[in-house]
Amino acid sequence: MSPRTAQTSAPVIDTIAERWSPRSFDADHTLPEGALRGIFEAARWAPSASNTQPWRFIVTRRGSESFARVAETLMGFNQQWAVNAAALIVNVANTVDAEGKPLPWAEYDLGQAVSHLSVQATAEGFHVHQMGGFDRAAVAAAFGLAETQTPVSITALGRLGSADQLPDVLRERELAPRTRVDLDDLILVND
Ligand SMILES: Cc1cc2nc3c(=O)[nH]c(=O)nc-3n(C[C@H](O)[C@H](O)[C@H](O)COP(=O)(O)O)c2cc1C
């Protein structure tokens, strides 16, 4: 159990308790061939509205030209820490089906797939950190996405590095206690 493990008010499966979003990634860690198959397989088996599976992923590994293009679109502090991750994955929602019919749950479904991916990644010893702070239009332009393909978030994935490498302000956030709304406040009705 790490000091970042969630302090839960009821037992949950270990992988959920152990998932957290670091900013310190090991800049020397690279991904062997095939290392990401498991996480995308987990995403693939997420539920989705009418089984439409609207999730798509742009997978870039540190050192590639695509990784640099994704990194360039990150905003604020994100660029500082996320460039040390072994991979930056753009999470894309297909907002219409093959016939052009709108998929109103596309972003919801994508979120579930990323959640599956995150839990699988944690179980495999990776850490992941999702980001909404990036320029959507810039990502769409950089990878020639259609108007119906929305880049919703970016996931940094890699091995945990030392918090000592972070600038002061980020190190403070990295080590701050993890907080959550009380369980009782989440349940609107519990009849
Ligand atoms: C959709 C989404 C967008 C996020 N955007 C950012 C971001 O731009 N930068 C960042 O440092 N963290 C970002 N996060 C990470 C959250 O801040 C983090 O998940 C939250 O504080 C809970 O911490 P934990 O994941 O360690 O439990 C984002 C998370 C999600 C799910």
The ligand as an ORCA input file, in Angstrom:
! r2SCAN-3c Opt
* xyz 0 1
  C     -11.568     14.814    -17.470
  C     -10.387     15.079    -16.578
  C      -9.602     16.194    -16.814
  C      -8.468     16.445    -16.020
  N      -7.641     17.501    -16.340
  C      -6.466     17.635    -15.684
  C      -5.505     18.583    -16.132
  O      -5.679     19.276    -17.152
  N      -4.350     18.701    -15.410
  C      -4.093     17.936    -14.308
  O      -3.014     18.073    -13.720
  N      -4.985     17.005    -13.885
  C      -6.150     16.823    -14.553
  N      -7.039     15.830    -14.169
  C      -6.719     14.971    -13.003
  C      -7.604     15.302    -11.813
  O      -7.225     16.533    -11.268
  C      -7.505     14.154    -10.796
  O      -8.034     12.983    -11.345
  C      -8.283     14.504     -9.517
  O      -7.664     15.574     -8.841
  C      -8.371     13.322     -8.559
  O      -7.083     12.863     -8.238
  P      -6.692     11.320     -8.410
  O      -6.894     10.967     -9.874
  O      -5.234     11.253     -8.017
  O      -7.571     10.520     -7.529
  C      -8.157     15.584    -14.930
  C      -8.971     14.449    -14.712
  C     -10.050     14.188    -15.520
  C     -10.874     12.941    -15.276
*
